[in-house]
Amino acid sequence: MIKIDGGHGEGGGQIIRTSLGLSALTGKSFEIINIRKNRSNPGLQEQHLQGVKAVKKLCNANVKGAELHSTKLVFEPNEITKNKLKIKINTAGSIALVLQSLLIASLNNDLRIRIEGGGTWNKWAPSVLYLKEVFCGLIEKFGYNIKIDILNEGFYPKGGALVDVIIKKNNLKRINLVDTGKLKLIKCFSVATRDLSKGKVAERQATSAKNILGRNIDFRIDSSVNYVDSLSTGSGLLIKADYENTVLGSDAVGEKGVQSEKLGEGCAVNMVRHLLAKVSVDNFMLDQILPFLAIAKGEVKFLDISEHARTNIEIIKKFLDVDFKIENKIIKV
C-alpha cells in the first residue's frame, strides 16, 4: 500500500487526482491522509468526491473515506471492466478536474463518459473547452484519442453542464516536445451566456485579446464568438495556438467586477509570454502532461514550473519507476 501525505508540497486536489488515475492504471493501492490540507476548505469537496466515485466505479475499487470533507482515503483498485460511466456533479464543481483522473486511468481501455451537472468554466481549473481544444489536440499527436462534446455549458454557482467524453484505447508514443514546429493557427474562443449578449461581452473579450496578440505576434488571429444558454450567468475565453508538433492554450473565466476587456487582456498577455518564449507546453498543460510523460517517456520544454507541478512529480514517482530530470527549462523522463 502506497502511503501519501496530502499536505505535502502544494497540498491541493492534484495529489488525489493523480493518485486515483495512476492507482487504477497500475493496480497499486494507496492510502492518503491530510487531503487538501493546505486549502481553506480542506478535505474532499464535491468535485473531488465525484472523481473518487467515478474511478471507483471504473475499476471496482474497495474504498474507505469516500465522503464529503473526508481528509483520509484508502483506495484499493481491481481490474478495469467498465466501458461506460455516468457521473453526476451536484454543484458547479469543475468537470475538467473530475476528468483528469479518468483520462489517466483509461489509457489502456475504451470508455464512454457522460457528466451531468458541474461547471465547464471554473476559477483555478482548466476549462472543459481547454481540455477539448488544447489537451486533446496535443495528446492526440502522441496516439491518445479523446473526443469531448460540450452539450451544455455550466457556470458558477449553479453549474448544470452536460458533457460527453469518448476515450479510445491506444498505444501512447514517446512524447518529444522541445521543438514546436511551424505555427499553424492562433484562435480566440469567446463564450458567454445569452443574457450577456446585449452588452456584447463575448465580442469584447475576443476583441481585447486579439488586440494584445496582434501588437505582439506577427500572425493572423482568428476568433469565434458563441452565446449559450446556461443555469447561471457567466463567460469564458480560450486562446489556442496550434503548432505542427504541439498545442498551447490560455484560458480565463469571467468574474463579477472584472471588465470583459480586462479578462481578454490578461488571457492574451499570458499567451504572448508563452509564444515569445517558444515553449512546447503552456503552464496549464505542464501539470496535466506529467503522468503521460512518465508513462510514455520523453521531454517537454516549459516556461515556468510551479510547486503544483513539482508535487505532481513526487506523486507520480510513488506509482511509477521513473526519474525526472529538470534542466534548462526542459523536463526529461
C-alpha positions as MATLAB code, in Angstrom:
seq = 'MIKIDGGHGEGGGQIIRTSLGLSALTGKSFEIINIRKNRSNPGLQEQHLQGVKAVKKLCNANVKGAELHSTKLVFEPNEITKNKLKIKINTAGSIALVLQSLLIASLNNDLRIRIEGGGTWNKWAPSVLYLKEVFCGLIEKFGYNIKIDILNEGFYPKGGALVDVIIKKNNLKRINLVDTGKLKLIKCFSVATRDLSKGKVAERQATSAKNILGRNIDFRIDSSVNYVDSLSTGSGLLIKADYENTVLGSDAVGEKGVQSEKLGEGCAVNMVRHLLAKVSVDNFMLDQILPFLAIAKGEVKFLDISEHARTNIEIIKKFLDVDFKIENKIIKV';
ca = [
       0.000    0.000    0.000;
       1.448    3.349   -1.094;
       1.332    5.960    1.692;
       0.683    9.558    0.637;
       0.595   12.754    2.665;
      -1.990   15.022    1.047;
      -0.460   18.026    2.781;
       2.915   17.530    1.070;
       4.239   20.299   -1.186;
       1.422   22.166   -2.885;
      -1.069   20.179   -0.810;
      -4.096   20.508   -3.114;
      -6.504   18.332   -5.074;
      -3.978   17.422   -7.782;
      -2.399   14.948   -5.355;
      -5.568   12.906   -5.095;
      -6.442   13.208   -8.806;
      -3.051   11.897   -9.930;
      -3.097    9.181   -7.263;
      -6.537    7.952   -8.332;
      -5.641    7.841  -12.022;
      -2.321    6.049  -11.554;
      -3.759    3.658   -8.960;
      -6.463    2.470  -11.365;
      -3.966    2.274  -14.247;
      -1.255    0.366  -12.353;
      -3.410   -1.660   -9.941;
      -1.476   -0.260   -6.954;
      -3.415    0.582   -3.768;
      -2.841    3.779   -1.810;
      -3.757    5.470    1.431;
      -3.814    9.272    1.597;
      -4.074   11.422    4.721;
      -4.353   15.212    5.169;
      -6.353   15.564    1.938;
      -6.136   19.171    0.683;
      -4.589   20.193    3.994;
      -3.263   23.473    2.585;
      -6.668   24.690    1.409;
      -9.089   26.959    3.298;
     -11.743   24.210    2.928;
      -9.709   21.003    3.481;
     -10.904   17.501    2.663;
     -12.883   16.173   -0.286;
     -15.211   18.697   -1.929;
     -17.972   17.679   -4.353;
     -15.785   17.563   -7.487;
     -13.089   15.509   -5.679;
     -15.689   13.136   -4.247;
     -17.273   12.564   -7.659;
     -13.794   11.928   -9.059;
     -13.199    9.263   -6.399;
     -16.588    7.660   -7.055;
     -16.053    7.661  -10.825;
     -12.643    5.948  -10.638;
     -14.028    3.552   -8.005;
     -16.775    2.527  -10.459;
     -14.307    2.257  -13.314;
     -12.061   -0.280  -11.565;
     -14.438   -1.829   -8.982;
     -12.245   -0.477   -6.195;
     -12.579   -1.059   -2.470;
     -12.689    2.404   -0.913;
     -12.816    3.833    2.600;
     -13.340    7.517    3.350;
     -15.246    8.490    0.195;
     -17.444   11.194    1.716;
     -17.643   14.985    1.678;
     -14.922   16.746    3.714;
     -13.081   13.471    4.389;
      -9.343   14.068    4.938;
      -8.348   10.406    4.652;
      -8.928    7.889    1.859;
      -7.974    4.257    1.268;
      -8.243    3.148   -2.368;
      -7.725   -0.481   -3.469;
      -8.284   -0.875   -7.246;
      -9.322   -4.013   -9.073;
      -9.368   -4.800  -12.798;
     -10.967   -2.169  -15.053;
     -14.128   -3.700  -16.514;
     -16.431   -0.746  -17.209;
     -16.663    0.855  -20.638;
     -19.431    3.315  -19.729;
     -19.697    5.768  -16.836;
     -22.355    8.257  -15.780;
     -21.274   10.983  -13.350;
     -23.490   13.481  -11.543;
     -21.973   16.642  -10.013;
     -24.386   18.403   -7.667;
     -22.541   21.745   -7.594;
     -20.671   23.914  -10.097;
     -17.525   21.883   -9.353;
     -15.015   21.569  -12.182;
     -15.771   18.862  -14.756;
     -12.225   19.179  -16.111;
     -10.763   18.241  -12.728;
     -13.079   15.236  -12.395;
     -11.951   14.089  -15.853;
      -8.213   14.359  -15.093;
      -8.121   11.102  -13.094;
     -10.239    9.234  -15.642;
      -8.048   10.294  -18.568;
      -5.023    8.759  -16.822;
      -6.867    5.637  -15.642;
      -8.386    4.870  -19.062;
      -5.188    4.985  -21.065;
      -5.484    1.251  -21.842;
      -9.240    0.839  -22.286;
     -12.194    2.238  -24.244;
     -14.554    4.372  -22.185;
     -17.663    6.498  -22.712;
     -18.451    9.077  -20.042;
     -21.486   11.293  -19.559;
     -21.210   14.041  -16.935;
     -24.364   15.807  -15.770;
     -24.058   18.947  -13.652;
     -20.861   20.733  -12.699;
     -19.014   23.611  -14.316;
     -17.291   23.816  -17.677;
     -15.651   27.139  -16.724;
     -14.118   27.401  -13.239;
     -11.595   29.536  -11.431;
      -8.386   27.637  -10.507;
      -9.108   24.884  -13.053;
      -8.748   24.406  -16.811;
     -11.989   24.894  -18.731;
     -13.541   21.902  -20.463;
     -13.007   23.838  -23.703;
      -9.273   23.920  -22.872;
      -9.348   20.124  -22.419;
     -11.184   19.692  -25.714;
      -9.139   22.077  -27.877;
      -5.700   22.056  -26.239;
      -5.158   18.905  -24.150;
      -6.935   16.562  -26.580;
      -5.295   18.267  -29.551;
      -1.837   17.797  -28.088;
      -2.176   14.281  -26.678;
      -3.700   13.061  -29.965;
      -0.341   13.783  -31.623;
       1.086   11.003  -29.420;
      -1.619    8.411  -30.033;
      -4.232    9.088  -27.323;
      -7.642    9.606  -28.933;
     -10.168   11.521  -26.813;
     -13.343   13.244  -28.050;
     -15.177   15.778  -25.855;
     -18.614   17.204  -26.659;
     -19.880   20.142  -24.577;
     -23.665   19.836  -24.850;
     -24.472   22.414  -22.135;
     -22.096   24.919  -20.547;
     -22.041   25.299  -16.753;
     -21.047   28.374  -14.725;
     -20.850   29.200  -11.011;
     -22.933   28.994   -8.826;
     -25.469   26.534  -10.334;
     -23.338   24.569  -12.810;
     -25.752   22.363  -14.726;
     -23.417   21.382  -17.568;
     -23.757   18.338  -19.793;
     -20.593   16.818  -21.281;
     -19.925   13.610  -23.226;
     -16.456   12.080  -23.483;
     -15.280    9.169  -25.652;
     -11.868    7.628  -24.920;
     -10.296    5.120  -27.306;
      -7.748    2.520  -26.173;
      -4.340    3.473  -27.518;
      -0.625    2.904  -27.591;
       0.914    6.122  -26.315;
       4.019    7.097  -28.261;
       7.106    8.756  -26.797;
       6.351   12.427  -26.072;
       9.158   14.519  -27.568;
       8.081   18.119  -27.186;
      11.011   20.506  -27.377;
      10.653   21.776  -30.943;
       7.202   23.297  -31.570;
       7.454   23.176  -35.350;
       5.618   25.674  -37.542;
       2.800   27.827  -36.120;
      -0.420   26.969  -37.958;
      -3.236   28.756  -36.093;
      -3.990   31.228  -33.311;
      -7.649   31.391  -32.364;
      -9.711   33.040  -29.619;
     -12.818   31.132  -28.491;
     -15.115   33.531  -26.602;
     -18.171   32.142  -24.778;
     -20.873   33.931  -22.775;
     -24.419   33.249  -21.635;
     -27.206   34.649  -23.772;
     -28.224   37.254  -21.182;
     -24.832   38.946  -21.724;
     -25.291   39.361  -25.474;
     -26.804   42.836  -25.106;
     -23.555   44.025  -23.525;
     -21.543   42.240  -26.246;
     -19.461   40.527  -23.562;
     -18.179   37.717  -25.795;
     -17.202   40.162  -28.546;
     -15.409   42.453  -26.082;
     -13.422   39.569  -24.577;
     -12.313   38.392  -28.004;
     -11.518   41.873  -29.369;
      -9.420   42.802  -26.337;
      -7.449   39.546  -26.602;
      -6.929   39.944  -30.358;
      -5.630   43.497  -29.876;
      -2.963   42.359  -27.394;
      -1.976   39.372  -29.518;
      -1.829   41.485  -32.678;
       0.502   44.013  -31.077;
       2.973   41.325  -30.054;
       2.711   38.480  -32.562;
       3.060   38.807  -36.327;
       0.428   36.236  -37.222;
      -3.236   36.223  -38.219;
      -5.578   35.912  -35.211;
      -8.897   34.113  -35.770;
     -11.829   34.206  -33.379;
     -15.240   32.703  -32.690;
     -17.996   34.178  -30.526;
     -20.645   31.920  -29.017;
     -23.640   32.794  -26.833;
     -25.125   29.875  -24.901;
     -27.973   29.012  -22.555;
     -26.964   28.068  -19.010;
     -28.412   27.980  -15.482;
     -26.091   30.767  -14.277;
     -24.729   33.881  -15.936;
     -21.097   33.565  -16.984;
     -18.420   33.889  -19.631;
     -15.046   32.485  -20.580;
     -12.244   32.890  -23.087;
      -9.760   30.395  -24.530;
      -6.807   31.303  -26.747;
      -5.316   28.373  -28.659;
      -2.061   28.289  -30.605;
      -1.814   25.231  -32.842;
       1.695   24.268  -33.953;
       2.943   21.464  -36.151;
       4.162   19.479  -33.106;
       2.189   20.882  -30.165;
      -0.748   22.985  -28.953;
      -0.601   25.851  -26.432;
      -3.530   27.350  -24.578;
      -4.505   30.153  -22.237;
      -7.974   30.466  -20.723;
      -9.828   32.688  -18.268;
     -13.285   32.696  -16.699;
     -15.407   35.823  -16.266;
     -15.843   37.194  -12.752;
     -18.131   39.768  -11.205;
     -16.432   43.154  -11.195;
     -13.875   42.196  -13.872;
     -14.397   44.011  -17.176;
     -14.582   41.858  -20.294;
     -11.681   43.824  -21.770;
      -9.504   43.107  -18.723;
     -10.289   39.398  -18.919;
      -9.317   39.303  -22.591;
      -6.169   41.299  -21.948;
      -4.966   39.061  -19.085;
      -5.628   35.879  -21.055;
      -3.756   37.258  -24.078;
      -0.764   38.531  -22.068;
      -0.300   35.026  -20.656;
      -0.421   33.530  -24.158;
       2.061   36.093  -25.525;
       4.567   35.126  -22.787;
       4.421   31.500  -23.921;
       4.543   32.286  -27.640;
       7.589   34.550  -27.325;
       9.395   32.006  -25.128;
       8.904   29.330  -27.841;
       7.921   26.678  -25.285;
       6.223   23.432  -26.252;
       3.760   23.214  -23.325;
       1.960   26.003  -21.512;
       1.942   26.192  -17.713;
      -1.577   24.710  -17.503;
      -0.525   21.772  -19.690;
       2.676   21.050  -17.794;
       0.786   19.696  -14.770;
      -1.581   17.669  -16.933;
       1.019   16.129  -19.251;
       3.368   14.890  -16.492;
       1.651   11.493  -15.813;
       1.544   10.751  -19.559;
       5.157   11.891  -19.962;
       6.134    9.486  -17.170;
       4.293    6.597  -18.841;
       5.431    7.226  -22.428;
       8.838    8.813  -21.608;
      10.225   11.803  -23.476;
      10.804   15.504  -22.836;
       8.930   18.815  -22.843;
      10.024   22.449  -22.844;
       8.218   24.743  -20.392;
       8.083   28.374  -19.293;
       7.666   28.111  -15.500;
       7.489   25.133  -13.155;
       5.151   25.563  -10.215;
       5.096   23.925   -6.797;
       1.952   22.231   -8.138;
       3.991   20.514  -10.881;
       6.856   19.596   -8.547;
       4.388   17.976   -6.137;
       2.790   16.083   -9.023;
       6.200   14.687   -9.968;
       6.689   13.340   -6.428;
       3.284   11.611   -6.516;
       3.942   10.077   -9.945;
       7.244    8.604   -8.703;
       5.364    6.735   -5.965;
       3.422    4.777   -8.609;
       5.891    4.564  -11.499;
       9.590    3.662  -11.529;
      10.738    6.778  -13.376;
      13.258    9.562  -12.961;
      12.529   13.189  -13.867;
      15.400   15.453  -14.871;
      14.793   19.225  -14.946;
      17.398   21.340  -16.713;
      17.344   24.494  -18.890;
      13.519   24.689  -18.856;
      13.257   21.098  -20.115;
      11.799   18.135  -18.209;
      13.105   14.737  -19.335;
      11.825   11.312  -18.269;
];
